[in-house]
Amino acid sequence: MMMAMSHFCCLVLLPFFFGEILMMEGRRLRFGDCELSGVSFQELRDYFDAIREATQAQDRMTDVVLLKTVALQGVPISESCCLFRHLLRFYIESVFRHHEATSPLLRRRTSRLSNSFLSIKGKLKHCHDQQKCSCGEVSNSRFQLIREEYEKLDRNAAANKALGELDVLFVWMEGTKG
């Protein structure tokens, strides 16, 4: 009887446990009026974790920070979509493009992360097309600060630095979950 009861409890609790995991993975990002669904943080983190050690080991400028937490905090909710859009475009057009992988394996792993960013950018474009992604002075100035710091560095060093700091961007993105 006791064993049957423990099996019953497991059967009852399993859907709640797995349901919670699925809910966490299926959460949506909300940037002001723009809501993005189907973004897997676990996938993004897995791709980042696969390149983190190699990328951060190449970073020799530990006194320079591109993605300052303060630049991401305090952005009005109505402008968060714009800042995110700027950052995605920046990573796709500058960071991933100029990153020089040290091995074919690292190149493939970085490419997977880049493709995930492209996918999110496509979803974000839909919000932009529906005029749910407005820019303002704060989002534009914050992005400009990040861009200016990036441009002060050698292209490859800057790309390495920006890739190594993706965890800061992910924390900010996860803070937008609805």
Buried (B, 14 or more C-beta within 10 A) or exposed (E): EEEEEEEEEEEEEEEEEEEEEEEEEEBEBBBBBBBBEEBBBEBBBBBBEBBBEBBBEBBEEEEBBBBBEEBBEEBBEBBBBBBBBBBBBBBBEBBBEBBEBEEEEBEEBBBBBBEBBEBBBEBBEEBBEEEBBBBEEBBBEBBEBBBEBBEEBEBEBBBBBBBBBBBBBBEBBBEBEE
